[in-house]
Amino acid sequence: QRIPDHKIDNPWESCMTLGGAWGYVPNESFKSAPKVIASLIEIVAKGGSLLLGVGPGADGSLQQPIIDRLTEIGKWMDANGEAIYNTRSTAIFQDGNVFFTRSKDSKKMYALMPVGDGAATPSIIEWSGNIPVKGSTVTLLETRQRLKWSLVNGKVKVVLPSKLKTAAVAIAFTTS
């Protein structure tokens, strides 16, 4: 039910529940989809995988809040899963609230920034390290939109579309 503080180079898994228990609990309080997505991003960036446990009722059905959260997580994954599925950890896996993964063939790098419950998506995402190569296309995975970016004093700055509403920003770029 936790995420390690650091990157682990051996295969590992975080076993977490959507609620507070592994089985059915009446009137359970569940984690929000943005919170689960933020945990997923951090776990994958640190080289792990997430096992998310949900407790069905005695009749085998899932409560509507569980269905709602899994649907929201699934929609985010449909749009941004490229930055999660079949990716690898990177030497610099985190800079502040931005996490990084890379494609299996190392041709693409991904920067992922959880936004948080009810928080407004920022207009700019910034990080140090994992710098896109000059002329690299930086793409917002959710919309496949090309984004403007710059390198200022060793810090990457990417301008995000206005009115973007997402649980987590996921962008792709090349570093070599």
Secondary structure, 3 states (H helix, E strand, C coil): CCCCCCCCCCCCEEEEECCCCCCCCCCCCCCCHHHHHHHHHHHHHCCCEEEEECCCCCCCCCCHHHHHHHHHHHHHHHHHHHHCCCEECCCCCEECCEEEEEECCCCCEEEEEECCCCCCCCCEEEEECCCCCCCCCEEECCCCEEECEEEECCEEEEECCCCCCCCEEEEEECCC
